[in-house]
Amino acid sequence: MIAGGLLRRAHPLVGLVRGSKTRASSQYTTRSSRSPSAIPLVYHELYSGTELPAGHRFPMPVFRRIYQKLMELNSIGRVDLQVHEPELCEASLREKLSLVHTEEYIHKFMLGDLDAKEIRRMGLPWSPSLVKRTLSELAGTMMAADLALSSPSGVALSCAGGTHHAHKDFGSGFCIFNDMGVTALSLLQEEKVARVLIVDLDVHQGDGTAAIFGGSGDGEAEKYERSVFTFSMHCQDNFPARKQESSMDIGLPRGVGDAVYLPTLASNLTDVVSRYQPDLVLYDAGVDVHAEDQLGYLQLTTEGIYRRDMIVLDTCAAFGVPVAGYVGGGYAEDLDELAWRHCQLHLAAHDLNNVGASP
C-alpha cells in the first residue's frame, strides 16, 4: 500500500517533449516534459565526457548508454521522464565540496597536483576533462536531491552519482569526491531537511561515506539521533579490504542471491526508515550485485535488481519519504546489458508511480 500520497497516479508520456530551455536556478537548466507527473531525470553529456585508456575497467561510456536507453523507453511510453541538465558553477561547487573534503585535497585534484600514489588509489587518470566530469556528476547528484524534494512523484533519478568510496582527503575506487556526502551536508546547511538517510546497496561497502559521517562509538539510540544515517548492505568479502563503520552495516557472504537478499533488505530497511524517520533518502543503486558483474560476488538476477529497487522505493513511499536515486557501481564488457541493469531503477520508479493508473 502506498501511503502519504507521495507517489501519485501518472499518465504515460509517449516520447520526450522538450520545451525551450529555461533557467530553474543559477545552477540548473531544465528541458520540460508536458507531463506534470513525469519522474525527473538528471543527465549531463559530461557524465561520459572523459576518455580513458583502452582496456580501463571503469565503464565511462555507460552513463550515456543509460540515458539513450531511457530515451528509447520513454519514446514507447514504458517510462515517463522529465529531463533536467545541471549547470556547472565551479565556484559554487567548490564551496559545497568544502563541507566534506579538505581544502588541500580539493585544490590538488582541481589543479592536477595529485601524486602518482594518490592517482593510483583514485583509480582514474587525471585530466582537465575528468575535473569537468567530476563537477558535473556532483551538480547532478545535488540537483536530483532537490528535485526529489519538490517533485509530485517524490522521486528523482540521476544517470550518474553514488561515489561512495571517496574519503575526506583522498579518492578511491573510481570515486573522487563523495557526492552523496556533499549533497546531504548541503541540504542540512540550507535547512531543507533535518535528517538524511543514505541507503547504499552497491556490492561494495560505502566506506568513504561511513568514514565521513562516523558511527564509531555511537550507541544504538544515538545513531538514530544523527542528522545523517548511513545504511550499507554489501558483500563482506570484497573491496574495500578495510571496512569502515556505517550507522548500519549488513555484510553478506559471497554467493547470496535473490532469495536471501531481498527479504533481508526489506526487513532491515523498513526497520531503519520507521525508526529514523528521514526527510530524504539518497539511494546508491549499484548494480554490481548482479551475478554476472565483473567485480561483484553476489548472485542477484536482473529481475532481482528490479525487485530490490522496488523495495527501496515502495518502503520510502509507505513512510512518505522522497528518494533521490543514483547509478552507483556496475561492471561488464557488454555496455548495453550493463545499462539495462541500471535501467531497472527507472522501470521500478515508473511502475510504482503508475499504480492504479489507467492503461
Secondary structure, DSSP 8 states (H G I E B T S, - for coil): ---TT-S------SS------EESSSSEEEE--S-TT-EEEE--GGGG-----TT-SS-TTHHHHHHHHHHHHHHTTSS-EEEEEE---HHHHHHHHTTTS-HHHHHHHHHT---HHHHHHHTS---HHHHHHHHHHHHHHHHHHHHHHH-TTSEEEESS---TT--SS--BTTB-S-HHHHHHHHHHHTTS-S-EEEEE-SSS--HHHHHHH--TT--HHHHTTSSEEEEEEEESSSS-SS----SEEEEE-TT-BHHHHHHHHHHHHHHHHHHH--SEEEEE---TTBTT-SS---BB-HHHHHHHHHHHHHHHHHTT--EEEE------S-HHHHHHHHHHHHHHHHHHHTTT---
